[in-house]
Amino acid sequence: MKVSERRVCRVLGQHRSTQRWLPQGRADEERLVADMIELIRQYDRYGYRRIAALLRDASWEVDDKRVERLDLVMFRVAVLGQHLNFNAQF
C-alpha cells in the first residue's frame, strides 16, 4: 500500500519537514568532550571562549558557539562540582 508523505504527515499531525532531516552527531564529539573535560579540570576558571582558544591551539577545528553549547553550566557542575553562588560578596 503506497501512501504519500503528505497524507501520512497530515494524518499524524506533523509537519513534512520533520520527516526529511535526521539529526546526526559528529564523529569527533566524544573526543572533543574528553579534551574539554581535561582542559576544564586543568583551568577551571576559564570560560568557554578561552577553552575554545585552547582547543584551537591543540589543533581542534571548533568555534566558540560549539564550545559554548557543550560547556553549559550544568556540564561544569557535573565535571567540577561547581555551583554558582549569586549571593557571593566581592
C-alpha positions as CSV (number, residue, x, y, z in Angstrom):
1,M,0.0,0.0,0.0
2,K,1.6,3.3,-1.1
3,V,0.7,6.4,0.8
4,S,2.1,9.8,0.1
5,E,4.3,11.6,2.6
6,R,1.9,14.5,2.6
7,R,-1.0,12.3,3.6
8,V,0.8,10.5,6.3
9,C,2.1,13.7,7.8
10,R,-1.4,15.2,7.7
11,V,-2.8,12.2,9.5
12,L,-0.1,12.2,12.1
13,G,-0.3,15.9,12.6
14,Q,3.4,16.5,11.8
15,H,5.0,19.0,9.5
16,R,6.5,17.4,6.4
17,S,9.9,19.0,7.0
18,T,10.4,17.0,10.2
19,Q,10.4,13.8,8.2
20,R,13.2,14.7,5.9
21,W,16.1,15.6,8.1
22,L,17.7,13.2,10.6
23,P,20.0,14.9,13.1
24,Q,23.4,13.3,13.2
25,G,26.0,13.9,15.8
26,R,29.6,14.5,14.8
27,A,32.1,11.6,14.9
28,D,34.6,13.5,17.0
29,E,32.2,14.7,19.6
30,E,33.3,12.2,22.3
31,R,37.0,13.1,21.8
32,L,36.2,16.8,21.9
33,V,34.2,16.4,25.1
34,A,37.0,14.4,26.7
35,D,39.5,17.1,25.8
36,M,37.2,19.8,27.1
37,I,36.8,17.9,30.4
38,E,40.6,17.7,30.7
39,L,41.0,21.4,30.0
40,I,38.2,22.4,32.3
41,R,39.7,20.4,35.1
42,Q,43.1,21.9,34.5
43,Y,41.9,25.5,34.0
44,D,38.6,25.6,36.0
45,R,38.4,29.4,36.0
46,Y,38.5,29.8,32.2
47,G,35.3,30.5,30.3
48,Y,34.1,28.9,27.1
49,R,35.9,31.4,24.9
50,R,39.3,30.7,26.4
51,I,38.6,26.9,26.4
52,A,37.8,27.2,22.7
53,A,41.1,29.1,22.1
54,L,43.0,26.3,23.9
55,L,41.2,23.7,21.8
56,R,42.1,25.5,18.7
57,D,45.7,25.7,19.9
58,A,45.5,21.9,20.3
59,S,44.5,21.6,16.5
60,W,40.8,21.3,17.0
61,E,38.6,23.0,14.4
62,V,36.0,24.4,16.8
63,D,34.2,27.7,17.1
64,D,33.1,29.5,20.2
65,K,29.4,28.6,19.6
66,R,30.1,24.8,19.6
67,V,32.2,25.0,22.7
68,E,29.5,27.2,24.4
69,R,26.9,24.7,23.5
70,L,28.9,21.9,25.1
71,D,30.2,23.9,28.0
72,L,26.9,24.6,29.8
73,V,26.7,25.5,33.5
74,M,25.3,22.1,34.2
75,F,28.2,20.5,32.4
76,R,30.6,22.3,34.7
77,V,28.6,21.3,37.7
78,A,28.8,17.7,36.6
79,V,32.6,17.8,35.9
80,L,33.8,20.0,38.7
81,G,31.0,20.1,41.3
82,Q,31.0,23.9,40.9
83,H,27.8,25.7,41.8
84,L,27.0,29.3,41.0
85,N,26.8,31.5,44.1
86,F,24.8,34.5,43.3
87,N,25.0,35.8,46.9
88,A,28.8,36.0,46.9
89,Q,30.3,39.2,48.0
90,F,33.2,40.5,46.0
